[in-house]
């Protein structure tokens, strides 16, 4: 991670500018790409960071769909400065601040039984940021009411060009691919009741709000 970026993040943590956000709980999100031949060492380094944080780190290993190898998600509250640098084993590190209405305790509970994480990172079109956040929330309502897994929603507050990202916690690929547990007609009705034209509009409306997005699968990293 560039020293200047780490210095700014460290200053934010120290001053607690984001320790009590209006949106919810603040997190430090870090994505890492291992230097050539250093993935195993980087994994050990990341596990050590998790132990130093007394387990207050969700550690995910990229499976497919993006350029990073590891993602770490940790609550900003009580985080010691400076932000950990992985320069010796990673040739790319991005650490940024994000906020979520989902608490870290809730995230830990979801992660405890998850074997697969579905991560989507969105870049909103100009003037569409608020609508994108609203769409993500309304889609969660649709998913919950049709017997599917809702996603934890995060909004970036500093350090990343990603505006919004979500994490879905799933047992396995079959669970991720499972559709509604209600009838097609019932699902259509729920889609309309949550503000969409129909079921297909969930995807069409989302694409009208974003310039691009990354769709990634990851797995938990054990001790």
VOGUDREN-520476 format. One record per residue (C-alpha): residue number from 1; residue in one letter; y, x, z. Coordinates in Angstrom, 3 decimals, padded with zeros to 6 digits, always signed. Each point is the difference from the previous one (the first is absolute). Layout:
N
> midren	timi	v	u	w
> NUM	a	Y	X	Z
...
//
This chain:
223
> midren	timi	v	u	w
> 1	x	+000.000	+000.000	+000.000
> 2	x	+003.425	+001.486	-000.902
> 3	x	+001.738	+001.321	+003.161
> 4	x	+003.167	-001.997	-000.734
> 5	x	-001.904	-003.286	-000.190
> 6	x	-001.915	+000.829	+003.160
> 7	x	+003.259	+000.829	+001.767
> 8	x	+001.526	-003.384	-000.902
> 9	x	-003.113	-001.920	+001.102
> 10	x	-000.068	+001.985	+003.229
> 11	x	+003.638	-000.850	+000.685
> 12	x	-000.673	-003.699	-000.583
> 13	x	-002.940	+000.040	+002.402
> 14	x	+001.941	+001.903	+002.638
> 15	x	+002.967	-002.358	-000.142
> 16	x	-002.277	-003.086	-000.007
> 17	x	+001.986	-001.598	-002.810
> 18	x	-003.175	-001.777	-001.066
> 19	x	-001.782	-000.344	+003.330
> 20	x	+000.972	-003.643	+000.441
> 21	x	+000.363	-001.462	-003.518
> 22	x	+000.900	-003.564	-000.728
> 23	x	-002.942	-000.455	-002.360
> 24	x	-002.712	+001.065	+002.449
> 25	x	-001.691	+003.230	+000.965
> 26	x	+001.026	+003.334	-001.557
> 27	x	-002.537	+002.358	-001.544
> 28	x	-000.101	+003.484	-001.447
> 29	x	-002.091	-000.038	-003.171
> 30	x	-001.262	+003.293	-001.418
> 31	x	-001.834	+000.583	-003.269
> 32	x	-001.646	+003.377	-000.603
> 33	x	-001.603	+001.705	-002.980
> 34	x	-002.264	+002.928	+000.835
> 35	x	+000.706	+003.419	-001.456
> 36	x	-002.770	+001.154	-002.384
> 37	x	-003.209	+000.535	+001.950
> 38	x	+001.616	-001.071	+003.286
> 39	x	-001.031	-003.657	+000.338
> 40	x	-002.577	+000.639	+002.716
> 41	x	+002.468	+002.120	+001.975
> 42	x	+002.741	-002.605	-000.475
> 43	x	-002.346	-002.699	+001.329
> 44	x	-000.631	+002.072	+003.124
> 45	x	+003.744	+000.600	+000.391
> 46	x	+000.680	-003.739	-000.268
> 47	x	-002.747	-000.802	+002.517
> 48	x	+001.603	+002.490	+002.367
> 49	x	+003.359	-001.722	-000.416
> 50	x	-001.670	-003.323	+000.844
> 51	x	-001.518	+001.502	+003.156
> 52	x	+003.396	+001.407	+000.996
> 53	x	+001.428	-003.498	-000.394
> 54	x	-002.771	-001.385	+002.236
> 55	x	-001.428	-002.046	-002.851
> 56	x	+003.293	-001.685	-000.909
> 57	x	-000.460	+000.818	-003.683
> 58	x	-001.745	-002.020	-002.698
> 59	x	-001.511	+002.609	-002.310
> 60	x	-001.119	-001.073	-003.461
> 61	x	-001.601	+002.051	-002.785
> 62	x	+000.833	-000.883	-003.582
> 63	x	-002.897	-001.423	-001.992
> 64	x	+001.632	-000.823	-003.328
> 65	x	+003.272	-001.051	-001.544
> 66	x	+002.667	+002.496	+001.149
> 67	x	+000.876	+003.699	+000.136
> 68	x	-000.206	+000.605	+003.762
> 69	x	-003.124	+000.866	+002.001
> 70	x	+000.927	-001.236	+003.484
> 71	x	+002.318	-002.589	+001.499
> 72	x	+001.005	+000.009	+003.657
> 73	x	+001.682	-002.979	+001.639
> 74	x	+001.333	+000.443	+003.532
> 75	x	+002.480	-001.831	+002.227
> 76	x	+003.383	+001.728	+000.134
> 77	x	+000.603	-001.022	+003.616
> 78	x	-000.879	+002.900	+002.293
> 79	x	-000.712	+002.338	-002.905
> 80	x	+000.775	+003.585	+000.875
> 81	x	+002.328	+001.924	-002.291
> 82	x	-000.173	+001.757	-002.328
> 83	x	-002.070	-001.918	-002.536
> 84	x	-003.211	+001.965	-000.558
> 85	x	-000.020	+002.225	-003.078
> 86	x	-003.241	+000.697	-001.872
> 87	x	+001.452	+002.682	-002.257
> 88	x	-002.906	+002.428	+000.320
> 89	x	-002.647	-002.461	-001.216
> 90	x	+001.975	-002.550	-002.057
> 91	x	+001.959	+000.573	-003.182
> 92	x	+001.689	-003.405	+000.353
> 93	x	+001.223	-001.860	+003.071
> 94	x	+002.237	-003.035	+000.151
> 95	x	+000.916	-001.426	+003.393
> 96	x	+002.171	-003.089	+000.154
> 97	x	+001.041	-002.800	+002.332
> 98	x	-001.213	-003.585	-000.365
> 99	x	+000.083	-003.184	+002.048
> 100	x	-002.493	-002.816	+000.413
> 101	x	-000.334	-003.253	+001.905
> 102	x	-003.591	+001.082	+000.686
> 103	x	-000.354	+002.010	+003.210
> 104	x	-001.970	+003.226	+000.168
> 105	x	-002.422	-001.662	+002.413
> 106	x	-000.688	-002.662	-002.630
> 107	x	-000.457	+002.667	-002.679
> 108	x	-002.466	+001.891	+002.191
> 109	x	-001.975	-003.189	+000.560
> 110	x	-000.195	-000.674	-003.734
> 111	x	-000.904	+003.609	-000.787
> 112	x	-002.788	+000.086	+002.590
> 113	x	-002.235	-002.207	-002.149
> 114	x	+001.292	+001.006	-003.438
> 115	x	-001.922	+002.225	-002.369
> 116	x	+002.534	-000.304	-002.807
> 117	x	+003.790	-000.118	-000.208
> 118	x	+001.811	-001.568	-002.945
> 119	x	+003.477	+001.542	-000.250
> 120	x	+002.687	-001.240	-002.389
> 121	x	+003.416	+001.667	-000.309
> 122	x	+002.788	-001.875	-001.802
> 123	x	+003.324	+000.963	-001.578
> 124	x	+002.266	-003.047	-000.100
> 125	x	+002.228	-000.765	-002.958
> 126	x	+003.734	+000.082	+000.693
> 127	x	+001.012	-002.996	+002.068
> 128	x	-003.618	-001.071	+000.572
> 129	x	-000.764	+001.766	+003.288
> 130	x	+000.378	-003.055	+002.258
> 131	x	-001.972	-002.146	-002.439
> 132	x	-002.790	+002.604	-000.045
> 133	x	-000.287	-000.017	+003.797
> 134	x	-000.020	-003.802	-000.051
> 135	x	-002.692	-000.056	-002.693
> 136	x	-002.204	+002.315	+002.043
> 137	x	+000.350	-002.261	+003.040
> 138	x	-000.698	-003.194	-001.947
> 139	x	-003.042	+001.581	-001.644
> 140	x	-001.285	+000.844	+003.489
> 141	x	+000.341	-003.665	+000.913
> 142	x	-002.006	-000.921	-003.080
> 143	x	-002.707	+002.575	+000.778
> 144	x	-000.336	-001.125	+003.626
> 145	x	-000.173	-003.691	-000.903
> 146	x	-002.674	+000.595	-002.658
> 147	x	-002.263	+002.062	+002.252
> 148	x	+000.950	+003.425	-001.331
> 149	x	+001.305	+003.133	+001.697
> 150	x	+003.770	+000.210	+000.382
> 151	x	+001.776	+003.349	-000.296
> 152	x	+002.161	+001.967	+002.412
> 153	x	+003.465	+000.204	-001.591
> 154	x	+002.231	+003.075	+000.359
> 155	x	+003.580	+000.498	-001.200
> 156	x	+001.283	+003.535	-000.497
> 157	x	+003.149	+000.864	+001.911
> 158	x	+000.515	+003.704	-000.770
> 159	x	-001.484	+002.800	-002.070
> 160	x	-001.899	-001.719	-002.827
> 161	x	+000.712	-001.741	-003.285
> 162	x	-002.724	-002.522	+000.887
> 163	x	+001.718	-003.203	+001.106
> 164	x	-002.962	-001.946	+001.377
> 165	x	-003.649	+000.816	+000.525
> 166	x	-002.948	-001.931	+001.345
> 167	x	-003.343	+000.937	+001.510
> 168	x	-003.008	-002.289	-000.106
> 169	x	-002.850	+000.705	+002.428
> 170	x	-003.426	-000.856	-001.414
> 171	x	-003.583	+000.549	+001.084
> 172	x	-001.066	+001.218	-003.441
> 173	x	+000.566	-000.503	-003.726
> 174	x	-001.858	-003.317	+000.021
> 175	x	+002.380	-001.320	+002.653
> 176	x	+002.993	+001.227	-002.020
> 177	x	-001.253	-001.754	-003.125
> 178	x	-000.872	-003.256	+001.787
> 179	x	+002.088	-002.919	-001.156
> 180	x	+001.160	-003.144	+001.800
> 181	x	-002.460	-001.744	+002.288
> 182	x	+001.486	-003.375	-000.955
> 183	x	-000.429	-001.909	-003.244
> 184	x	+002.047	+000.897	-003.072
> 185	x	+001.918	-003.256	+000.326
> 186	x	+000.800	+000.707	+003.656
> 187	x	+001.146	+003.516	-000.850
> 188	x	+002.320	-001.379	-002.683
> 189	x	+001.488	-002.388	+002.532
> 190	x	+000.552	+002.787	+002.540
> 191	x	+001.675	+002.146	-002.671
> 192	x	+002.486	-002.794	-000.707
> 193	x	+000.578	-000.643	+003.703
> 194	x	+000.831	+003.683	+000.558
> 195	x	+002.626	-000.043	-002.752
> 196	x	-001.871	+001.048	-003.136
> 197	x	-000.424	-001.990	-003.207
> 198	x	-003.777	+000.437	+000.168
> 199	x	-002.578	+002.677	+000.880
> 200	x	+000.748	+002.061	-003.106
> 201	x	+003.685	+000.087	+000.938
> 202	x	-000.728	+002.254	+002.993
> 203	x	-000.486	+002.927	-002.357
> 204	x	+002.485	-001.062	-002.676
> 205	x	+002.816	-000.514	+002.513
> 206	x	-000.744	+003.319	+001.714
> 207	x	+000.241	+001.863	-003.317
> 208	x	+003.412	-001.591	-000.634
> 209	x	+001.332	+001.717	+003.150
> 210	x	-001.249	+003.578	-000.421
> 211	x	+000.617	+002.884	-002.340
> 212	x	-003.243	+001.753	+000.896
> 213	x	-002.640	+000.264	+002.680
> 214	x	-002.942	+002.150	+001.129
> 215	x	-003.298	-001.680	+000.824
> 216	x	-002.234	+002.210	+002.135
> 217	x	-003.301	-000.153	+001.872
> 218	x	-000.660	+002.175	+003.043
> 219	x	-002.656	+000.418	+002.686
> 220	x	+000.324	+000.828	+003.716
> 221	x	-000.341	+003.602	+001.164
> 222	x	-002.403	+000.338	+002.892
> 223	x	+000.133	+002.636	+002.750
//
